[in-house]
Amino acid sequence: MAYINLLPWREEAQKAKQREYFTGLAAVVVCALAIVWLIGEFYQLRIDGQLKRNQYLQTEIQKLDIRIGEIQSLKEKKSELEKRIAVVEQLQLSRNVGTQVLDELAQLVPTGVYLTSLEKKANMLEVIGKSESNNHLANMMRAIERSDLLTDANLESIVNDDKKSKLLSNFKMKIRIKGINDTQPQTQGAN
């Protein structure tokens, strides 16, 4: 039998298999890297898109914040104007109050009651005077309660300390004027 050396053929087959294996391995590595790169690019595009949306939202939020600031300043101006309008309306309502109060008091004060001092503070009227009898004052208080302009007559004091005239007693009364706010700062006095 003849002696045949098969080693070089086996070595070449083994080298071919190794080359094939490394080529396949390189192809798999290249494919894996390509897939990883594509996935990275996909997610990077999504991140970039989200960043653009976030930036758009931030700019829109800033625009809305500016508008909200303008709206707040407009609301403040509106409330100031409403306060001014309320003051003007209150002044309009109370512009003839002095005349109306004097006219009303002239009708309500019975004979035997003499007013010596009137002082208006906000919506309160302080009346100081003299009276011949307590019945006259009671009649005056009842008339005030029936009045459309005056109410809440509160008799604070009745004093008879005048030695000259025992017939007249001094009195002090507070009366509330209807339709005038308590916060009105006007003070008027008449003696």
C-alpha positions in Angstrom: 0.0 0.0 0.0 1.1 3.3 -0.8 1.6 5.9 1.9 -0.4 9.1 1.4 0.1 12.1 3.6 -3.3 13.8 4.3 -2.0 16.3 6.8 -1.6 19.3 4.4 -5.2 18.8 3.1 -6.5 18.6 6.7 -4.5 21.6 7.7 -5.9 23.6 4.7 -9.4 22.4 5.4 -8.9 23.5 9.1 -7.5 26.9 8.0 -10.4 27.3 5.6 -12.9 26.5 8.4 -11.0 29.0 10.7 -11.2 31.7 8.0 -14.8 30.9 7.4 -15.4 31.0 11.2 -13.6 34.3 11.7 -15.3 35.8 8.6 -18.7 34.7 10.0 -17.7 36.0 13.4 -16.6 39.3 11.9 -19.8 39.5 9.9 -21.8 38.9 13.1 -19.8 41.5 15.0 -20.3 44.0 12.2 -24.0 43.3 12.0 -24.3 43.5 15.8 -22.4 46.9 15.8 -24.6 48.1 13.0 -27.7 47.1 14.9 -26.5 48.7 18.1 -25.6 51.9 16.1 -29.0 51.9 14.4 -30.8 51.4 17.8 -28.6 54.2 19.3 -29.5 56.5 16.4 -33.2 55.7 16.7 -33.2 56.6 20.4 -31.0 59.6 19.8 -33.5 60.9 17.2 -36.3 60.3 19.7 -34.4 62.2 22.4 -33.7 65.0 20.0 -37.3 65.2 19.0 -38.4 65.2 22.7 -35.8 67.9 23.5 -37.3 70.0 20.6 -40.8 69.5 22.0 -39.6 70.4 25.5 -37.9 73.6 24.1 -41.1 74.5 22.2 -43.2 74.0 25.4 -40.7 76.1 27.4 -41.0 79.0 25.0 -44.8 78.7 25.0 -44.8 78.6 28.8 -42.7 81.8 28.8 -45.2 83.4 26.5 -48.1 82.4 28.6 -46.3 83.6 31.8 -46.0 87.0 30.2 -49.7 86.9 29.3 -50.6 85.9 32.8 -48.5 88.8 34.1 -50.4 91.1 31.8 -53.7 89.6 32.9 -52.7 90.1 36.6 -51.8 93.7 36.0 -55.1 94.2 34.1 -57.0 92.6 37.0 -55.3 95.0 39.5 -56.1 98.0 37.3 -59.7 96.7 37.0 -60.0 96.4 40.8 -58.6 99.9 41.3 -61.1 101.2 38.7 -63.9 99.4 40.5 -62.9 100.9 43.8 -62.8 104.4 42.2 -66.2 103.8 40.6 -67.6 102.7 44.0 -66.2 105.9 45.6 -67.7 108.0 42.9 -71.0 106.2 43.2 -70.9 106.7 47.0 -70.1 110.4 46.5 -72.9 110.6 44.0 -75.3 109.0 46.5 -74.2 111.2 49.4 -73.7 114.5 47.6 -77.1 115.9 48.8 -77.1 114.1 52.1 -76.4 117.3 54.1 -79.3 119.1 52.6 -81.6 116.0 52.9 -80.6 115.5 56.5 -81.3 119.1 57.5 -84.6 119.0 55.6 -85.5 115.7 57.3 -84.5 116.9 60.8 -86.6 120.1 60.3 -89.6 117.9 59.7 -88.8 115.4 62.5 -87.9 117.8 65.4 -91.1 118.5 67.4 -91.8 121.8 69.1 -90.1 121.9 72.5 -86.9 120.4 71.2 -84.0 122.7 70.2 -80.9 121.5 68.3 -77.7 123.3 69.2 -75.1 121.3 67.4 -75.0 118.8 64.5 -71.9 116.8 63.5 -71.6 114.2 60.8 -69.0 111.5 60.9 -69.1 108.9 58.1 -72.7 107.7 58.3 -73.4 108.8 61.9 -75.0 112.1 62.9 -74.3 113.4 66.4 -77.1 115.7 67.6 -76.7 117.9 70.7 -79.6 120.0 71.9 -82.1 121.0 74.5 -85.5 119.7 75.3 -88.5 120.9 77.3 -89.5 117.3 78.2 -88.5 113.7 77.7 -91.8 113.0 75.9 -90.7 115.4 73.1 -87.5 113.5 72.7 -89.3 110.2 72.7 -91.6 111.5 69.9 -88.6 112.7 68.0 -87.0 109.2 68.3 -90.1 107.5 67.1 -90.3 109.9 64.1 -86.7 109.1 63.3 -87.3 105.4 63.2 -90.2 106.0 60.7 -88.0 108.1 58.5 -86.7 106.9 55.1 -83.3 108.7 55.6 -82.5 108.4 59.3 -82.6 105.4 61.6 -81.1 103.9 64.8 -81.7 106.9 67.0 -79.6 106.3 70.2 -80.1 108.7 73.0 -76.8 108.9 74.9 -77.5 111.3 77.7 -80.2 113.6 79.1 -78.8 116.1 81.7 -80.5 118.9 83.5 -77.6 120.8 85.0 -78.5 124.3 83.9 -79.5 126.2 87.1 -80.9 129.1 85.2 -83.5 127.2 83.2 -84.9 124.2 85.0 -87.4 123.7 82.1 -84.8 122.7 79.5 -82.6 119.6 79.8 -79.5 119.0 77.6 -79.4 115.8 75.5 -77.0 114.1 73.2 -78.2 111.7 70.5 -76.6 109.6 67.7 -78.5 108.9 64.5 -77.4 106.7 61.6 -77.9 107.9 58.1 -79.2 105.2 55.7 -77.4 104.5 52.4 -74.0 105.8 53.4 -71.1 103.5 53.9 -69.4 103.4 57.3 -65.9 103.9 55.7 -66.6 107.3 54.3 -64.0 109.6 55.7 -65.9 112.9 55.4 -66.6 114.9 58.5 -68.9 117.9 58.5 -69.9 119.9 61.5 -72.4 122.7 62.1 -72.8 124.8 65.2 
